[in-house]
């Protein structure tokens, strides 16, 4: 049975009970709930003034009173709604959107979105935003499928989806600002579901030793500092399962050894926000505590960042540069090229925790996964060996030993 819509609700504002109208007529497709506006106090809805004082309204009178207020407010809101700007072209609006992105998002995100806009214009050409047709969607997808990637071949399905999502975000932005009279939903290719590609624990041991060896062999202080920052990044990726952006943007002030936590906080200075807008505290284990205690004691007085260049600035302009540095280590060690450099480290530890029998809900929280389904994808048979399985089988504690 369809649930009947309610048009009024009672709320408390500044200590007073009020009646709010729910304006379903103004609800957009991208909104979960209708806009609300206060119509009157609960007292005014229940009573009306007479020469002899207040008198309670009947239910019919109350309904008529609220309906009148609702209709008057609806007319007012509809008149306030700005006219649609239908003459704006895709390119002009996209430029405005990109300015907005640069203001609130990272430079790396703005760069990716700019590429997506260029790809769309190459495919569909410039057109009035209201003139969007799904043929443009088809042309856009066709161009992405034929686009060459930097590594040779064509763009992967994941890259195609990334660019389509960027343009979808743009259309959502345009609709919310009334440049569009209707929401636009783009079709995208279906990604093949594969388990994440991750390193093995032995791969991580080789990577750890390789970075330390590079550090020992380096003669120039500038390169030694850079390589040591790589080793610092490895410690957070393995011990806390942090993503590269969280490592890159981390300020020293957010490392609290007294409470044994690292605070993952948004960094407006870098225009960086943690995934899904979450700010979390990560517990520090014994190995990481020992490393950080020694490392922080050696820091210069001007250093502000975990990956500092020694004078209060980041050693890399963006997280992508950090990932590329680990990509070179991967290639030096002849590790599988298909594994994403930083994500492969984090993924290896997620897999290791699951293989060790750690509760999947705890692993989900530590990995900051939005859904436990994502965490489950790391518990794939290809990541485990038969030896790992049999090593975890024991009946001793359950059945006891027999002489």
C-alpha positions in Angstrom: 0.0 0.0 0.0 1.4 3.4 -1.0 2.1 5.6 2.0 -0.1 8.8 2.0 1.9 12.0 1.8 1.8 14.4 4.8 1.9 18.1 4.1 2.3 19.3 7.7 4.7 18.5 10.6 5.3 19.8 14.1 8.7 21.1 14.9 10.3 23.0 17.8 12.1 26.2 16.9 13.7 28.4 19.5 11.8 26.6 22.2 8.4 27.2 20.5 6.3 24.5 18.8 5.5 25.4 15.2 3.7 23.9 12.2 5.8 23.5 9.0 4.5 22.9 5.5 6.1 20.2 3.4 6.1 21.5 -0.2 6.0 18.4 -2.3 5.2 20.5 -5.4 8.7 22.0 -5.2 10.6 18.8 -4.5 13.2 18.0 -7.2 14.1 14.5 -8.3 17.5 14.7 -6.7 16.1 15.5 -3.3 15.1 12.9 -0.8 12.7 15.1 1.1 10.5 18.1 0.1 11.4 21.7 1.1 9.9 22.8 4.4 8.8 26.2 5.6 7.3 27.4 8.9 3.6 28.4 8.5 2.6 29.4 12.0 2.9 28.5 15.7 1.1 25.4 17.0 -0.9 27.7 19.2 -2.1 29.7 16.3 -3.1 26.5 14.5 -5.1 25.3 17.5 -6.8 28.6 18.5 -8.3 31.8 17.0 -8.9 35.1 18.7 -12.4 36.3 19.7 -13.7 39.3 21.7 -13.9 36.9 24.7 -10.5 35.5 24.2 -9.1 32.4 22.4 -11.3 29.7 21.1 -10.2 26.3 19.9 -10.7 25.6 16.2 -12.5 22.5 15.1 -10.5 20.0 13.1 -12.2 21.2 9.9 -11.4 24.9 10.8 -7.8 23.9 11.6 -7.4 22.1 8.3 -8.9 25.1 6.3 -6.6 27.5 8.2 -3.4 25.5 7.5 -4.4 24.9 3.9 -4.8 28.6 3.3 -1.4 29.3 4.8 0.1 26.5 2.8 -1.3 27.8 -0.6 -0.2 31.4 0.2 3.3 30.2 1.1 3.5 27.9 -2.0 2.7 30.9 -4.3 5.3 33.0 -2.6 8.0 30.3 -3.0 7.1 29.7 -6.6 7.5 33.4 -7.3 10.8 33.5 -5.6 12.2 30.7 -7.7 14.7 32.1 -10.3 13.9 31.8 -13.9 15.8 29.1 -15.8 18.8 30.3 -17.7 18.2 28.4 -20.9 20.6 30.3 -23.1 23.8 29.2 -21.3 26.0 26.9 -23.4 27.6 23.8 -22.0 31.1 25.3 -22.3 30.2 28.5 -20.5 28.5 26.7 -17.6 31.3 24.1 -17.4 33.8 26.9 -17.0 31.7 28.3 -14.1 31.5 24.8 -12.6 35.2 24.2 -12.8 35.8 27.6 -11.1 33.6 26.2 -8.3 35.5 22.9 -8.2 38.8 24.7 -7.9 37.5 26.7 -5.0 36.3 23.7 -3.0 38.1 20.7 -4.3 41.8 19.6 -4.7 43.8 20.7 -7.8 44.0 17.0 -8.8 40.2 16.7 -8.8 39.9 19.9 -10.8 42.4 18.6 -13.3 40.5 15.3 -13.8 37.1 17.2 -14.2 38.7 19.6 -16.8 39.8 16.5 -18.8 36.3 15.1 -18.7 34.8 18.4 -19.9 37.3 18.5 -22.8 36.4 14.9 -23.8 32.7 15.7 -23.7 33.1 18.8 -25.9 35.2 16.8 -28.3 32.4 14.2 -28.6 29.2 16.2 -28.4 30.3 19.7 -29.3 29.1 22.8 -27.5 25.4 23.1 -27.1 22.8 25.0 -25.0 22.6 23.1 -21.7 18.8 22.7 -22.1 19.3 21.1 -25.5 21.0 18.0 -24.1 20.0 14.8 -25.9 20.9 11.3 -25.1 22.6 11.0 -28.4 25.3 13.2 -26.8 25.7 10.6 -24.1 26.2 7.9 -26.8 28.8 10.1 -28.6 30.6 10.8 -25.4 30.8 7.1 -24.5 31.9 6.2 -28.0 34.8 8.7 -27.8 35.9 7.5 -24.4 36.0 3.9 -25.6 38.3 4.9 -28.5 40.5 7.3 -26.5 44.1 6.3 -26.1 45.5 5.9 -22.6 48.9 7.1 -21.4 50.1 3.5 -21.1 49.0 2.5 -24.6 45.8 0.9 -25.7 42.5 2.5 -24.9 41.0 3.9 -21.7 39.9 1.2 -19.3 36.2 0.8 -18.4 37.0 2.3 -14.9 38.5 5.4 -16.6 35.5 5.7 -18.9 33.2 5.6 -15.9 35.3 8.2 -14.1 34.8 10.7 -16.8 31.1 10.0 -17.2 30.6 10.4 -13.4 32.4 13.8 -13.6 30.0 15.1 -16.3 27.1 13.6 -14.3 28.3 15.7 -11.3 28.4 18.8 -13.6 24.8 18.2 -14.7 23.7 17.8 -11.1 25.4 21.1 -10.2 23.6 22.8 -13.2 20.2 21.4 -12.2 20.6 22.5 -8.5 21.3 26.0 -9.7 18.3 26.1 -12.0 20.3 26.1 -15.2 18.5 23.0 -16.1 14.7 22.4 -15.9 15.1 18.6 -15.5 17.7 16.3 -14.0 19.9 14.5 -16.5 21.1 10.9 -15.9 24.0 9.6 -18.1 24.3 6.0 -19.0 27.7 4.4 -18.4 29.4 1.2 -19.2 29.0 -1.8 -16.9 32.2 -2.4 -15.0 33.4 -6.0 -14.7 33.4 -7.0 -11.1 36.9 -8.3 -10.2 38.5 -8.7 -6.8 41.0 -5.9 -6.0 44.6 -6.5 -7.1 46.8 -6.4 -4.1 50.4 -7.1 -3.1 51.3 -10.1 -0.9 52.9 -9.7 2.5 56.2 -10.9 1.1 55.9 -8.2 -1.6 55.5 -5.6 1.2 58.6 -7.0 3.0 60.6 -6.6 -0.2 59.2 -3.1 -0.7 60.1 -2.1 2.9 63.7 -3.4 2.5 64.1 -1.8 -1.0 63.1 1.7 0.3 65.5 1.4 3.2 68.3 0.2 0.9 67.6 3.2 -1.4 67.8 5.5 1.6 71.1 4.0 2.8 72.7 4.2 -0.7 71.6 7.8 -1.4 74.4 10.4 -1.1 72.5 13.6 -1.5 70.6 14.9 1.5 67.7 16.1 -0.6 67.1 12.6 -2.0 67.6 11.0 1.4 64.8 13.2 2.8 62.5 12.3 -0.1 63.1 8.6 0.3 62.6 8.8 4.0 59.2 10.4 3.3 58.4 7.3 1.2 59.2 5.1 4.1 57.1 7.2 6.4 54.2 6.8 3.9 54.7 3.1 3.9 54.3 3.0 7.7 50.9 4.6 7.6 49.7 2.6 4.7 50.6 -0.7 6.3 49.8 0.0 10.0 46.7 2.2 9.5 45.5 1.2 6.0 45.4 4.9 5.1 44.7 6.1 1.6 47.4 8.1 -0.2 45.4 11.4 0.2 45.1 11.0 3.9 48.8 10.3 4.2 49.8 13.2 1.9 47.6 15.8 3.7 48.4 14.8 7.3 49.7 17.5 9.5 52.0 16.8 12.4 49.6 18.5 14.8 47.1 15.7 14.1 49.5 13.0 15.4 48.8 12.5 19.1 51.2 10.1 20.7 49.8 10.8 24.2 46.4 9.4 23.2 47.9 7.1 20.6 45.7 8.3 17.8 46.2 10.0 14.4 43.3 12.4 13.5 42.3 12.3 9.9 41.1 15.8 9.2 40.0 17.8 6.2 42.7 20.2 5.0 41.2 23.4 3.6 44.7 24.8 2.9 45.3 21.9 0.4 41.6 21.8 -0.6 41.6 18.2 0.5 38.7 16.3 2.1 38.7 12.8 3.3 36.6 10.3 1.3 32.9 10.7 1.9 33.6 13.8 4.0 34.4 11.7 7.1 36.8 12.9 9.8 38.1 10.0 11.9 40.6 9.1 14.6 42.9 6.2 13.9 44.4 4.2 16.8 48.2 3.8 16.7 49.6 0.3 17.2 52.8 -0.6 19.0 55.0 -0.8 15.9 53.8 2.5 14.5 54.1 4.1 18.0 57.7 3.1 18.2 58.4 4.4 14.7 56.7 7.7 15.2 58.3 8.3 18.6 61.8 8.2 17.0 60.7 9.9 13.8 59.0 12.9 15.5 62.0 13.6 17.7 64.1 14.2 14.7 61.8 16.7 13.0 62.9 20.2 12.3 61.2 23.1 14.1 59.7 24.4 10.8 58.1 21.1 9.8 54.3 21.0 9.6 53.4 18.0 7.5 54.0 14.3 8.0 55.5 14.3 4.5 57.3 17.6 4.9 60.2 18.9 2.8 61.9 20.1 5.9 60.8 23.8 5.8 57.1 23.5 6.4 55.9 22.6 2.9 54.8 19.3 1.4 57.4 17.3 -0.5 54.8 16.6 -3.2 52.2 18.8 -4.8 49.5 16.2 -4.8 48.8 12.6 -3.8 49.3 11.4 -7.4 53.0 12.3 -7.2 53.3 10.1 -4.1 51.6 7.3 -5.9 53.9 7.6 -8.9 56.9 7.4 -6.7 55.7 4.0 -5.3 54.9 3.0 -8.9 58.6 3.3 -9.6 59.4 1.1 -6.7 56.9 -1.4 -7.9 58.6 -1.5 -11.3 62.1 -1.7 -9.8 61.0 -4.8 -7.9 59.2 -6.3 -11.0 55.9 -6.5 -9.1 52.7 -6.8 -11.2 52.1 -3.6 -13.1 48.3 -4.0 -12.8 48.5 -3.3 -9.1 47.9 0.3 -8.1 51.0 1.4 -6.2 49.6 2.8 -3.0 46.3 1.0 -3.0 48.1 -2.4 -3.4 49.8 -1.8 -0.1 46.6 -0.9 1.7 44.8 -3.8 0.0 47.5 -6.2 1.1 46.9 -5.3 4.7 43.1 -5.6 4.5 43.5 -9.0 2.9 46.1 -10.0 5.6 43.7 -9.0 8.4 40.8 -10.9 6.9 43.0 -14.0 6.4 44.1 -13.8 10.0 40.5 -14.0 11.2 40.0 -10.4 12.2 36.2 -9.6 12.4 35.2 -8.2 9.0 33.2 -5.4 10.7 36.4 -4.2 12.4 38.4 -4.4 9.2 35.6 -2.3 7.5 35.9 0.4 10.1 39.7 0.5 9.9 39.7 0.6 6.1 37.0 3.3 6.1 34.9 1.4 3.7 31.4 2.8 3.1 29.9 -0.7 2.6 31.0 -4.1 4.1 30.5 -5.5 0.5 33.7 -3.6 -0.4 35.6 -5.2 2.5 34.2 -8.6 1.5 35.7 -8.2 -2.0 39.2 -8.5 -0.4 38.3 -11.9 1.0 38.6 -13.6 -2.4 40.1 -17.0 -2.8 42.8 -15.8 -5.2 44.4 -13.8 -2.4 44.8 -16.8 -0.1 46.8 -19.9 -0.4 45.8 -23.4 0.6 48.6 -23.3 3.1 47.1 -20.3 4.8 43.8 -22.1 5.1 45.2 -25.3 6.7 47.5 -23.3 9.0 44.4 -21.7 10.5 42.7 -25.0 11.2 43.2 -26.2 14.7 41.1 -28.5 17.0 43.5 -28.5 19.9 41.9 -25.8 21.9 38.4 -27.2 21.2 39.1 -30.9 21.8 42.1 -30.8 24.0 45.2 -33.1 23.6 45.2 -36.9 24.0 48.1 -38.9 25.4 
